[in-house]
Amino acid sequence: MVLKRVDWPNVDDYAIAVATKVAAYGAYVTLPEYGDKEGFIHISEVSSTWVRNIRNHIHENQRVVVKILKVDSEKMHIDCSLRRVSNEARRVKNNEWKRAQKAEKLLELVAKENDMTLEQVYEKIGWPIEEVFGEIYTGLERASDGGVEVLEEVQSTKKLKKQVADLAAQRIEIPSVEIDGELTITVPGPDGVEVIKKALTEGLAKGKSYGKSTTEVYTLGSPRYKLRIVSPDYKEAEEIRSEVLSLIQTQIEQNSGTISFVKK
């Protein structure tokens, strides 16, 4: 099902749509995130190229990502576009949909344990989690990793927060991201090797100060070195890389050396 907290989408939102009827002039769809409200994709909004056969672009029961063009709540009418959805917008929305589905499956378990409806669970714990973390699944990931303590600001009962945190720990595996790159470092003079070694050691120590991430530095054959970071969070991985590189660069340049970095 996957619920949204609001009843209607906004103009320019991206939404999941399921085609129910395809005609020569356009396609009728339902929007499952909004209580299966009906939308319509005019044939001019199906593709940016000439449409010889509309069913080559959309067919009955197909799930697609659409952009919302117009919302008329009084007439219960929503105009949608297929052609105005970029590949990146489609990827992001589909990923959001999958995460929402995973979150809802966990909330269904909470509902079953407490003899509640799914809608009641959304109201009592789902939406409060969304208020704090911006997305329910993000809150569940945090709870899986950090326990019930990370839900402290969520306005719900201790019992429900404990149940959600326990289920998240059992069922949600935190994904990891890996970023790496190649350093090229040269330092003139007889102490150049020691300067490089000291800079890399200090950079490595900085990376290891992030307990949930791993940082590795190893030689590819002087003057080339590999920097590799694995983290549960891409933003943190980027932050680690930035801090490690900054520290190494400062050490090298203070000793008249040169350093370059290329992302891989």
Backbone as CSV, one residue per row, in Angstrom:
resi,resn,N_x,N_y,N_z,CA_x,CA_y,CA_z,C_x,C_y,C_z
1,MET,0.843,-1.196,0.000,0.000,0.000,0.000,0.882,1.251,0.000
2,VAL,1.676,1.455,0.969,2.573,2.595,1.157,1.777,3.891,1.260
3,LEU,1.730,4.436,2.454,0.948,5.636,2.707,1.801,6.892,2.675
4,LYS,1.184,7.980,2.239,1.742,9.311,2.381,0.955,10.022,3.475
5,ARG,1.616,10.944,4.139,0.929,11.661,5.212,-0.092,12.653,4.666
6,VAL,0.093,13.097,3.438,-0.839,14.046,2.827,-1.757,13.312,1.864
7,ASP,-2.927,13.900,1.627,-3.927,13.250,0.770,-3.694,13.485,-0.712
8,TRP,-3.053,14.617,-1.026,-2.859,14.987,-2.427,-1.402,15.341,-2.683
9,PRO,-0.903,15.032,-3.880,0.457,15.449,-4.229,0.474,16.940,-4.543
10,ASN,1.653,17.520,-4.576,1.828,18.907,-4.991,2.297,18.949,-6.442
11,VAL,2.036,20.063,-7.093,2.548,20.265,-8.443,4.075,20.183,-8.416
12,ASP,4.646,19.505,-9.398,6.083,19.270,-9.560,6.612,18.114,-8.708
13,ASP,5.749,17.506,-7.874,6.159,16.292,-7.164,6.323,15.154,-8.169
14,TYR,7.132,14.166,-7.780,7.209,12.916,-8.533,6.418,11.866,-7.757
15,ALA,5.684,11.043,-8.455,4.835,10.060,-7.788,4.869,8.731,-8.543
16,ILE,4.606,7.671,-7.794,4.434,6.353,-8.394,3.025,6.270,-8.974
17,ALA,2.909,5.754,-10.182,1.609,5.615,-10.824,1.494,4.236,-11.447
18,VAL,0.274,3.714,-11.461,-0.005,2.416,-12.082,-1.066,2.624,-13.158
19,ALA,-0.741,2.236,-14.380,-1.667,2.442,-15.497,-2.864,1.505,-15.376
20,THR,-4.067,2.065,-15.485,-5.291,1.270,-15.404,-6.007,1.158,-16.751
21,LYS,-5.864,2.194,-17.586,-6.501,2.176,-18.910,-5.648,2.992,-19.863
22,VAL,-5.329,2.416,-20.997,-4.527,3.114,-22.004,-5.372,3.274,-23.269
23,ALA,-5.507,4.542,-23.702,-6.283,4.842,-24.901,-5.394,5.589,-25.896
24,ALA,-5.931,5.838,-27.087,-5.141,6.514,-28.114,-4.776,7.933,-27.719
25,TYR,-5.576,8.554,-26.855,-5.376,9.950,-26.466,-4.609,10.118,-25.149
26,GLY,-4.321,9.009,-24.468,-3.610,9.127,-23.202,-3.812,7.923,-22.313
27,ALA,-3.291,8.012,-21.084,-3.374,6.882,-20.155,-3.926,7.330,-18.808
28,TYR,-4.855,6.527,-18.293,-5.371,6.756,-16.947,-4.521,5.945,-15.964
29,VAL,-4.215,6.555,-14.834,-3.376,5.895,-13.833,-3.973,6.089,-12.448
30,THR,-3.551,5.266,-11.521,-3.855,5.495,-10.103,-2.547,5.769,-9.372
31,LEU,-2.644,6.549,-8.307,-1.475,6.921,-7.514,-1.574,6.229,-6.150
32,PRO,-0.912,5.086,-5.992,-1.066,4.297,-4.759,-0.620,5.010,-3.489
33,GLU,0.309,5.961,-3.596,0.742,6.696,-2.406,-0.332,7.640,-1.889
34,TYR,-1.306,7.941,-2.739,-2.348,8.910,-2.386,-3.732,8.266,-2.457
35,GLY,-3.839,7.099,-1.879,-5.128,6.425,-1.793,-5.691,6.005,-3.132
36,ASP,-4.807,5.695,-4.085,-5.218,5.273,-5.423,-6.071,6.322,-6.141
37,LYS,-5.795,7.586,-5.870,-6.476,8.643,-6.615,-6.118,8.531,-8.097
38,GLU,-7.070,8.932,-8.950,-6.864,8.775,-10.386,-6.128,9.964,-10.990
39,GLY,-5.217,9.659,-11.889,-4.528,10.686,-12.645,-4.630,10.385,-14.131
40,PHE,-4.225,11.349,-14.928,-4.296,11.171,-16.373,-3.030,11.711,-17.031
41,ILE,-2.491,10.924,-17.957,-1.327,11.341,-18.739,-1.796,11.556,-20.174
42,HIS,-1.861,12.809,-20.597,-2.259,13.089,-21.984,-1.173,12.574,-22.919
43,ILE,-1.560,12.204,-24.121,-0.595,11.628,-25.051,0.580,12.574,-25.316
44,SER,0.342,13.883,-25.213,1.427,14.848,-25.425,2.447,14.823,-24.299
45,GLU,2.078,14.188,-23.169,2.978,14.103,-22.018,3.552,12.701,-21.837
46,VAL,3.354,11.851,-22.834,3.856,10.479,-22.747,5.328,10.401,-23.113
47,SER,5.716,11.099,-24.163,7.096,11.014,-24.632,7.503,12.324,-25.293
48,SER,8.801,12.607,-25.258,9.323,13.818,-25.912,9.487,13.601,-27.415
49,THR,9.313,12.370,-27.869,9.354,12.068,-29.298,7.952,11.708,-29.784
50,TRP,7.796,11.628,-31.084,6.487,11.311,-31.646,6.040,9.923,-31.198
51,VAL,4.785,9.833,-30.749,4.240,8.577,-30.242,3.429,7.897,-31.353
52,ARG,4.013,6.879,-31.939,3.308,6.116,-32.974,2.276,5.198,-32.328
53,ASN,2.700,4.516,-31.271,1.813,3.605,-30.548,2.035,3.840,-29.060
54,ILE,1.036,4.365,-28.383,1.187,4.731,-26.977,1.583,3.542,-26.113
55,ARG,1.170,2.349,-26.520,1.475,1.162,-25.721,2.947,0.747,-25.809
56,ASN,3.676,1.375,-26.693,5.125,1.162,-26.701,5.793,1.926,-25.552
57,HIS,5.043,2.842,-24.933,5.583,3.677,-23.861,4.950,3.368,-22.507
58,ILE,3.690,2.950,-22.529,3.003,2.620,-21.281,1.861,1.651,-21.586
59,HIS,1.669,0.676,-20.710,0.599,-0.297,-20.916,-0.111,-0.579,-19.596
60,GLU,-1.276,-1.186,-19.669,-2.061,-1.458,-18.473,-1.266,-2.259,-17.439
61,ASN,-1.444,-1.877,-16.171,-0.820,-2.512,-15.004,0.675,-2.184,-14.866
62,GLN,1.196,-1.371,-15.761,2.604,-0.982,-15.640,2.762,0.082,-14.558
63,ARG,3.793,-0.063,-13.742,4.104,0.938,-12.724,5.159,1.886,-13.274
64,VAL,4.889,3.177,-13.203,5.810,4.175,-13.735,5.975,5.308,-12.723
65,VAL,6.957,6.166,-12.982,7.125,7.389,-12.201,6.623,8.543,-13.049
66,VAL,5.765,9.379,-12.463,5.220,10.521,-13.188,5.540,11.813,-12.445
67,LYS,5.492,12.904,-13.191,5.608,14.226,-12.583,4.214,14.844,-12.540
68,ILE,3.878,15.450,-11.403,2.554,16.033,-11.228,2.523,17.421,-11.877
69,LEU,1.569,17.616,-12.806,1.450,18.891,-13.516,0.350,19.773,-12.953
70,LYS,-0.763,19.168,-12.558,-1.910,19.940,-12.074,-2.724,19.086,-11.116
71,VAL,-3.196,19.713,-10.044,-4.021,19.009,-9.055,-5.305,19.807,-8.837
72,ASP,-6.438,19.179,-9.059,-7.744,19.801,-8.808,-8.491,18.904,-7.832
73,SER,-8.407,19.231,-6.549,-9.020,18.374,-5.522,-10.537,18.409,-5.580
74,GLU,-11.101,19.522,-6.059,-12.566,19.610,-6.150,-13.102,18.679,-7.233
75,LYS,-12.423,18.645,-8.359,-12.844,17.771,-9.452,-12.225,16.383,-9.355
76,MET,-11.405,16.181,-8.299,-10.727,14.894,-8.094,-9.920,14.513,-9.328
77,HIS,-9.148,15.491,-9.829,-8.433,15.274,-11.085,-6.957,15.655,-10.924
78,ILE,-6.079,14.802,-11.448,-4.630,15.050,-11.376,-4.036,14.830,-12.766
79,ASP,-3.406,15.860,-13.305,-2.704,15.727,-14.580,-1.251,15.334,-14.316
80,CYS,-0.777,14.369,-15.083,0.573,13.835,-14.867,1.367,13.849,-16.172
81,SER,2.672,13.746,-16.024,3.550,13.665,-17.190,4.529,12.517,-17.034
82,LEU,4.723,11.813,-18.122,5.731,10.755,-18.168,7.018,11.289,-18.796
83,ARG,6.874,12.145,-19.791,8.034,12.615,-20.546,8.905,13.587,-19.755
84,ARG,8.360,14.205,-18.719,9.121,15.192,-17.951,9.880,14.569,-16.773
85,VAL,9.940,13.259,-16.736,10.664,12.557,-15.676,12.035,12.148,-16.199
86,SER,13.080,12.720,-15.625,14.437,12.370,-16.058,14.825,10.996,-15.513
87,ASN,15.856,10.427,-16.065,16.336,9.129,-15.582,16.726,9.212,-14.111
88,GLU,17.367,10.317,-13.721,17.790,10.461,-12.324,16.584,10.599,-11.406
89,ALA,15.588,11.391,-11.818,14.376,11.538,-11.000,13.661,10.205,-10.856
90,ARG,13.644,9.423,-11.942,13.015,8.094,-11.895,13.759,7.174,-10.931
91,ARG,15.071,7.215,-10.991,15.874,6.368,-10.099,15.643,6.737,-8.639
92,VAL,15.659,8.030,-8.353,15.487,8.499,-6.974,14.101,8.125,-6.443
93,LYS,13.075,8.353,-7.258,11.709,8.061,-6.812,11.496,6.564,-6.611
94,ASN,12.010,5.752,-7.519,11.871,4.301,-7.352,12.586,3.820,-6.100
95,ASN,13.742,4.402,-5.812,14.462,4.036,-4.594,13.674,4.454,-3.358
96,GLU,13.087,5.645,-3.401,12.248,6.115,-2.291,11.066,5.178,-2.072
97,TRP,10.467,4.725,-3.169,9.319,3.816,-3.106,9.703,2.484,-2.464
98,LYS,10.835,1.947,-2.867,11.296,0.677,-2.308,11.577,0.807,-0.810
99,ARG,12.174,1.902,-0.420,12.453,2.122,1.000,11.159,2.270,1.796
100,ALA,10.194,2.960,1.207,8.897,3.119,1.879,8.194,1.778,2.033
101,GLN,8.310,0.918,1.032,7.717,-0.413,1.118,8.354,-1.230,2.240
102,LYS,9.679,-1.147,2.348,10.380,-1.863,3.409,9.959,-1.348,4.781
103,ALA,9.813,-0.036,4.887,9.392,0.555,6.156,7.990,0.079,6.511
104,GLU,7.112,0.032,5.532,5.736,-0.361,5.807,5.641,-1.825,6.246
105,LYS,6.471,-2.671,5.667,6.460,-4.078,6.086,6.820,-4.211,7.561
106,LEU,7.761,-3.399,8.003,8.123,-3.451,9.417,6.987,-2.900,10.278
107,LEU,6.346,-1.831,9.825,5.227,-1.269,10.576,4.051,-2.248,10.635
108,GLU,3.898,-3.063,9.604,2.856,-4.088,9.625,3.097,-5.098,10.741
109,LEU,4.367,-5.426,10.987,4.701,-6.338,12.084,4.368,-5.707,13.435
110,VAL,4.640,-4.410,13.546,4.304,-3.691,14.783,2.794,-3.703,14.997
111,ALA,2.045,-3.491,13.914,0.584,-3.507,14.005,0.082,-4.867,14.484
112,LYS,0.681,-5.923,13.943,0.262,-7.280,14.311,0.570,-7.569,15.779
113,GLU,1.731,-7.140,16.245,2.114,-7.388,17.637,1.215,-6.658,18.627
114,ASN,0.618,-5.545,18.187,-0.177,-4.719,19.093,-1.661,-4.728,18.785
115,ASP,-2.077,-5.627,17.864,-3.483,-5.720,17.468,-4.013,-4.345,17.049
116,MET,-3.237,-3.667,16.191,-3.598,-2.348,15.703,-3.721,-2.390,14.188
117,THR,-4.405,-1.400,13.624,-4.431,-1.283,12.169,-3.127,-0.625,11.714
118,LEU,-2.815,-0.817,10.447,-1.601,-0.206,9.908,-1.693,1.318,10.000
119,GLU,-2.886,1.849,9.734,-3.065,3.304,9.811,-2.781,3.822,11.222
120,GLN,-3.186,3.060,12.231,-2.923,3.462,13.622,-1.425,3.473,13.919
121,VAL,-0.707,2.499,13.374,0.734,2.432,13.611,1.441,3.601,12.932
122,TYR,0.980,3.945,11.733,1.544,5.128,11.072,1.367,6.355,11.958
123,GLU,0.179,6.528,12.506,-0.106,7.706,13.328,0.705,7.719,14.619
124,LYS,0.851,6.559,15.252,1.477,6.507,16.571,3.005,6.434,16.549
125,ILE,3.584,5.905,15.465,5.046,5.777,15.437,5.646,6.108,14.066
126,GLY,4.924,5.805,12.981,5.475,6.047,11.647,5.678,7.516,11.338
127,TRP,4.604,8.300,11.444,4.732,9.734,11.160,5.636,10.442,12.157
128,PRO,5.587,10.101,13.455,6.550,10.721,14.381,8.014,10.453,14.005
129,ILE,8.302,9.247,13.492,9.667,8.960,13.032,10.004,9.835,11.821
130,GLU,9.049,9.972,10.913,9.266,10.791,9.727,9.530,12.249,10.109
131,GLU,8.841,12.734,11.129,9.034,14.121,11.570,10.470,14.367,12.025
132,VAL,11.070,13.381,12.669,12.416,13.546,13.214,13.484,13.304,12.155
133,PHE,13.291,12.278,11.325,14.349,11.863,10.396,14.093,12.233,8.933
134,GLY,12.904,12.758,8.635,12.602,13.133,7.269,12.072,12.000,6.418
135,GLU,12.311,10.773,6.830,11.860,9.571,6.125,11.779,8.448,7.150
136,ILE,10.727,7.652,7.075,10.569,6.582,8.060,11.724,5.588,7.978
137,TYR,12.096,5.179,6.769,13.133,4.155,6.651,14.484,4.643,7.157
138,THR,14.766,5.926,6.988,16.009,6.474,7.539,16.038,6.297,9.051
139,GLY,14.909,6.577,9.703,14.824,6.379,11.156,15.006,4.928,11.546
140,LEU,14.450,4.023,10.741,14.599,2.594,11.026,16.048,2.152,10.870
141,GLU,16.726,2.680,9.846,18.147,2.362,9.667,18.960,2.836,10.860
142,ARG,18.669,4.047,11.327,19.399,4.590,12.478,19.141,3.739,13.723
143,ALA,17.881,3.314,13.891,17.539,2.482,15.046,18.196,1.119,14.954
144,SER,18.298,0.579,13.744,18.971,-0.703,13.545,20.424,-0.625,13.972
145,ASP,21.041,0.500,13.692,22.460,0.673,13.982,22.712,1.137,15.415
146,GLY,21.860,2.049,15.916,22.140,2.677,17.207,21.211,2.310,18.335
147,GLY,20.195,1.484,18.067,19.291,1.077,19.131,18.200,2.102,19.401
148,VAL,17.400,1.808,20.401,16.234,2.627,20.710,16.619,4.051,21.113
149,GLU,17.862,4.246,21.567,18.286,5.580,22.010,18.178,6.613,20.902
150,VAL,18.373,6.202,19.656,18.327,7.181,18.564,16.903,7.668,18.304
151,LEU,15.915,6.993,18.878,14.520,7.393,18.712,14.037,8.263,19.863
152,GLU,14.971,8.767,20.650,14.615,9.521,21.856,13.710,10.713,21.546
153,GLU,13.958,11.403,20.442,13.169,12.595,20.121,11.838,12.263,19.444
154,VAL,11.623,11.013,19.109,10.373,10.610,18.459,9.238,10.632,19.477
155,GLN,8.159,11.320,19.133,7.027,11.457,20.046,6.117,10.234,19.966
156,SER,6.497,9.205,20.716,5.713,7.975,20.757,5.955,7.304,22.101
157,THR,5.305,6.170,22.316,5.469,5.480,23.594,6.794,4.714,23.608
158,LYS,7.305,4.490,24.811,8.543,3.726,24.964,8.371,2.310,24.410
159,LYS,7.185,1.750,24.611,6.926,0.388,24.147,7.044,0.297,22.624
160,LEU,6.391,1.217,21.933,6.433,1.174,20.468,7.831,1.460,19.935
161,LYS,8.520,2.387,20.544,9.879,2.703,20.092,10.801,1.510,20.300
162,LYS,10.626,0.810,21.419,11.449,-0.377,21.686,11.130,-1.479,20.678
163,GLN,9.858,-1.683,20.391,9.481,-2.700,19.415,10.056,-2.380,18.038
164,VAL,9.939,-1.129,17.627,10.451,-0.717,16.320,11.967,-0.896,16.255
165,ALA,12.671,-0.481,17.301,14.129,-0.599,17.309,14.562,-2.063,17.273
166,ASP,13.871,-2.915,18.028,14.214,-4.342,18.055,13.971,-4.991,16.688
167,LEU,12.845,-4.677,16.070,12.537,-5.236,14.756,13.518,-4.716,13.700
168,ALA,13.883,-3.447,13.814,14.841,-2.872,12.865,16.192,-3.575,12.976
169,ALA,16.614,-3.836,14.192,17.900,-4.517,14.398,17.878,-5.924,13.809
170,GLN,16.726,-6.580,13.883,16.604,-7.943,13.368,16.506,-7.997,11.847
171,ARG,15.901,-6.976,11.241,15.503,-7.094,9.841,16.193,-6.137,8.874
172,ILE,16.881,-5.124,9.392,17.491,-4.144,8.498,19.007,-4.239,8.581
173,GLU,19.593,-4.565,7.467,21.052,-4.623,7.369,21.541,-3.307,6.795
174,ILE,22.406,-2.630,7.527,22.884,-1.330,7.090,23.846,-1.506,5.912
175,PRO,23.540,-0.908,4.775,24.438,-1.024,3.620,25.692,-0.183,3.830
176,SER,26.729,-0.526,3.150,27.957,0.259,3.240,28.312,0.814,1.869
177,VAL,28.990,1.938,1.880,29.465,2.524,0.637,30.988,2.524,0.664
178,GLU,31.565,2.401,-0.507,33.025,2.380,-0.615,33.469,3.453,-1.600
179,ILE,34.387,4.287,-1.160,34.976,5.263,-2.073,36.494,5.127,-1.986
180,ASP,37.136,5.312,-3.099,38.590,5.228,-3.078,39.181,6.151,-4.134
181,GLY,40.477,6.252,-4.101,41.171,7.109,-5.041,42.662,6.883,-4.942
182,GLU,43.378,7.531,-5.844,44.826,7.324,-5.913,45.572,8.624,-5.627
183,LEU,46.498,8.534,-4.709,47.368,9.651,-4.345,48.701,9.522,-5.074
184,THR,49.199,10.633,-5.536,50.564,10.686,-6.057,51.322,11.718,-5.223
185,ILE,52.368,11.257,-4.520,53.065,12.126,-3.566,54.571,12.081,-3.817
186,THR,55.167,13.242,-3.855,56.633,13.330,-3.923,57.109,14.395,-2.946
187,VAL,58.180,14.087,-2.243,58.805,15.034,-1.321,60.309,14.988,-1.572
188,PRO,60.919,16.102,-1.942,62.360,16.099,-2.230,63.200,15.974,-0.956
189,GLY,64.456,15.587,-1.139,65.390,15.536,-0.019,65.504,14.167,0.596
190,PRO,66.521,13.983,1.427,66.797,12.675,2.046,65.721,12.211,3.017
191,ASP,64.937,13.154,3.561,63.893,12.781,4.526,62.518,12.622,3.872
192,GLY,62.488,12.655,2.547,61.216,12.611,1.849,60.375,11.395,2.177
193,VAL,61.007,10.235,2.241,60.266,9.006,2.527,59.635,9.058,3.917
194,GLU,60.388,9.556,4.893,59.869,9.645,6.264,58.736,10.657,6.356
195,VAL,58.848,11.755,5.620,57.779,12.761,5.612,56.486,12.151,5.070
196,ILE,56.593,11.416,3.969,55.415,10.779,3.377,54.818,9.750,4.336
197,LYS,55.688,8.954,4.927,55.226,7.930,5.866,54.484,8.562,7.035
198,LYS,55.033,9.638,7.575,54.412,10.323,8.714,53.059,10.922,8.312
199,ALA,53.002,11.537,7.124,51.757,12.144,6.671,50.668,11.094,6.461
200,LEU,51.019,9.988,5.849,50.041,8.922,5.611,49.589,8.283,6.919
201,THR,50.511,8.127,7.848,50.172,7.541,9.155,49.184,8.430,9.903
202,GLU,49.435,9.740,9.870,48.527,10.662,10.556,47.174,10.716,9.858
203,GLY,47.186,10.657,8.536,45.927,10.623,7.806,45.131,9.376,8.107
204,LEU,45.818,8.254,8.187,45.169,6.988,8.514,44.570,7.031,9.915
205,ALA,45.288,7.609,10.858,44.791,7.721,12.233,43.537,8.584,12.287
206,LYS,43.528,9.648,11.481,42.337,10.500,11.427,41.142,9.722,10.910
207,GLY,41.348,8.943,9.867,40.264,8.145,9.317,39.741,7.125,10.311
208,LYS,40.646,6.525,11.072,40.242,5.496,12.029,39.529,6.067,13.250
209,SER,39.560,7.398,13.403,38.853,8.008,14.531,37.336,7.947,14.339
210,TYR,36.909,7.646,13.106,35.488,7.420,12.832,35.212,5.948,13.056
211,GLY,34.613,5.642,14.197,34.509,4.251,14.629,33.723,3.333,13.725
212,LYS,32.716,3.855,13.006,31.862,2.987,12.200,32.335,2.866,10.754
213,SER,33.437,3.504,10.443,33.987,3.449,9.093,35.399,2.892,9.143
214,THR,35.850,2.373,8.028,37.220,1.881,7.952,37.974,2.686,6.895
215,THR,39.232,2.985,7.211,40.084,3.736,6.295,41.372,2.959,6.078
216,GLU,41.753,2.815,4.823,42.991,2.101,4.491,43.836,2.969,3.566
217,VAL,45.159,2.933,3.799,46.114,3.583,2.909,47.218,2.574,2.628
218,TYR,47.469,2.296,1.357,48.543,1.362,1.039,49.221,1.761,-0.271
219,THR,50.444,1.313,-0.414,51.243,1.734,-1.560,50.899,0.955,-2.819
220,LEU,50.919,1.658,-3.943,50.776,1.044,-5.255,52.123,1.013,-5.959
221,GLY,53.140,1.425,-5.219,54.481,1.574,-5.789,54.799,3.053,-5.870
222,SER,55.765,3.489,-5.095,56.110,4.908,-5.006,56.232,5.525,-6.398
223,PRO,55.597,6.715,-6.599,54.995,7.633,-5.619,53.480,7.515,-5.510
224,ARG,52.906,6.349,-5.871,51.462,6.179,-5.914,50.957,5.410,-4.703
225,TYR,49.836,5.908,-4.145,49.248,5.291,-2.953,47.722,5.240,-3.119
226,LYS,47.126,4.219,-2.555,45.672,4.041,-2.617,45.042,4.458,-1.282
227,LEU,43.979,5.268,-1.376,43.178,5.626,-0.196,41.806,4.991,-0.377
228,ARG,41.385,4.179,0.588,40.111,3.466,0.492,39.327,3.663,1.780
229,ILE,38.046,4.032,1.641,37.183,4.270,2.804,35.887,3.502,2.619
230,VAL,35.499,2.756,3.633,34.223,2.042,3.649,33.412,2.570,4.824
231,SER,32.189,3.010,4.546,31.371,3.637,5.586,29.911,3.270,5.383
232,PRO,29.114,3.255,6.454,27.680,3.015,6.296,26.949,4.214,5.709
233,ASP,27.641,5.326,5.568,26.996,6.552,5.128,27.886,7.273,4.121
234,TYR,27.335,7.583,2.947,28.148,8.211,1.896,28.643,9.584,2.326
235,LYS,27.786,10.340,3.001,28.179,11.677,3.442,29.363,11.597,4.396
236,GLU,29.319,10.618,5.300,30.433,10.463,6.234,31.693,10.024,5.501
237,ALA,31.538,9.136,4.525,32.699,8.687,3.752,33.376,9.867,3.054
238,GLU,32.570,10.756,2.478,33.110,11.938,1.814,33.798,12.859,2.828
239,GLU,33.215,12.984,3.998,33.802,13.822,5.052,35.150,13.276,5.501
240,ILE,35.215,11.952,5.659,36.475,11.327,6.061,37.533,11.561,4.998
241,ARG,37.166,11.322,3.749,38.125,11.515,2.665,38.656,12.949,2.649
242,SER,37.752,13.899,2.813,38.156,15.308,2.800,39.129,15.621,3.929
243,GLU,38.825,15.134,5.125,39.677,15.431,6.279,41.033,14.717,6.177
244,VAL,41.000,13.475,5.725,42.248,12.722,5.582,43.147,13.378,4.532
245,LEU,42.578,13.731,3.406,43.365,14.365,2.345,43.910,15.715,2.780
246,SER,43.087,16.474,3.497,43.532,17.786,3.965,44.726,17.659,4.900
247,LEU,44.654,16.704,5.796,45.748,16.503,6.749,47.030,16.067,6.029
248,ILE,46.906,15.107,5.127,48.083,14.628,4.382,48.675,15.754,3.534
249,GLN,47.802,16.492,2.861,48.274,17.578,2.002,49.033,18.640,2.786
250,THR,48.523,18.980,3.957,49.202,19.982,4.790,50.604,19.526,5.153
251,GLN,50.721,18.268,5.566,52.023,17.723,5.961,53.001,17.720,4.778
252,ILE,52.510,17.318,3.621,53.381,17.212,2.453,53.834,18.601,1.982
253,GLU,52.903,19.507,1.880,53.244,20.830,1.362,54.103,21.631,2.325
254,GLN,53.969,21.378,3.614,54.836,22.043,4.592,56.295,21.604,4.434
255,ASN,56.489,20.486,3.797,57.842,19.962,3.570,58.231,20.055,2.089
256,SER,57.641,21.026,1.399,57.971,21.334,-0.002,57.647,20.195,-0.970
257,GLY,56.729,19.343,-0.572,56.340,18.247,-1.446,55.149,18.597,-2.320
258,THR,54.812,17.701,-3.215,53.638,17.865,-4.074,52.716,16.661,-3.897
259,ILE,51.427,16.915,-4.051,50.452,15.829,-3.864,49.268,16.061,-4.811
260,SER,48.790,14.984,-5.383,47.595,15.036,-6.219,46.719,13.847,-5.866
261,PHE,45.425,14.005,-6.098,44.489,12.931,-5.771,43.492,12.782,-6.911
262,VAL,43.264,11.551,-7.317,42.304,11.240,-8.381,41.304,10.247,-7.857
263,LYS,39.999,10.604,-7.922,38.946,9.677,-7.508,38.869,8.500,-8.474
264,LYS,38.563,7.337,-7.923,38.415,6.138,-8.752,36.972,5.669,-8.719
